[in-house]
Amino acid sequence: MKKRVIDGIEVQRSSGNVYADLGLPDAEKLKIKTGLVIEIRKAMHRLGLTQQEAAKRMGITQPKVSDMMRGDFSNLSERKLMDCLNRLGYDIEIKVKPTSEPVGHLMLAVA
């Protein structure tokens, strides 16, 4: 990636995945999980749910909802996060297609 200096500070354009930019393992999965958690937060707000109410509706404990709201969702799989969204009234579609690249990518598209 190309680096520039702005106001004396070296900056670099993001790849679009902050986890990859930081060199974290499983960066693609973390990006997907983050997108799912953002949608869960939006749904909770839209529905006016407390953490306790959301936990009951999603079938998880309130402490797990609290962890999720603080950005710690390491204890929840992508599948469980999708299940939570289903229980909050979301449909989820998974689209699989060939890529022209040697290795494919995971992507979350929110409508």
Residue pairs with C-beta under 8 A, 6 or more apart in sequence:
1 12
1 13
1 15
2 12
2 13
3 10
3 11
3 12
4 10
4 11
4 12
5 11
12 21
14 21
15 21
17 27
17 28
17 31
18 31
19 26
19 27
19 30
19 31
19 34
20 27
20 28
20 31
24 30
28 105
28 106
29 78
29 106
31 106
31 108
32 78
32 106
32 107
32 108
33 73
33 76
33 78
33 81
34 73
35 108
35 110
36 78
36 81
36 82
36 84
36 85
36 108
37 68
37 71
37 73
37 81
39 85
39 90
39 110
40 54
40 58
40 68
40 81
40 84
40 85
40 88
41 69
43 49
43 85
43 88
43 89
43 90
44 51
44 54
44 88
47 54
47 88
47 89
49 57
51 62
51 65
51 66
51 69
52 62
52 65
54 65
54 88
55 61
55 62
55 64
55 65
57 87
57 88
58 65
58 83
58 84
58 87
58 88
59 83
59 84
59 87
60 76
60 80
60 84
64 75
64 76
67 73
67 75
68 76
73 81
76 84
82 92
85 92
86 92
99 105
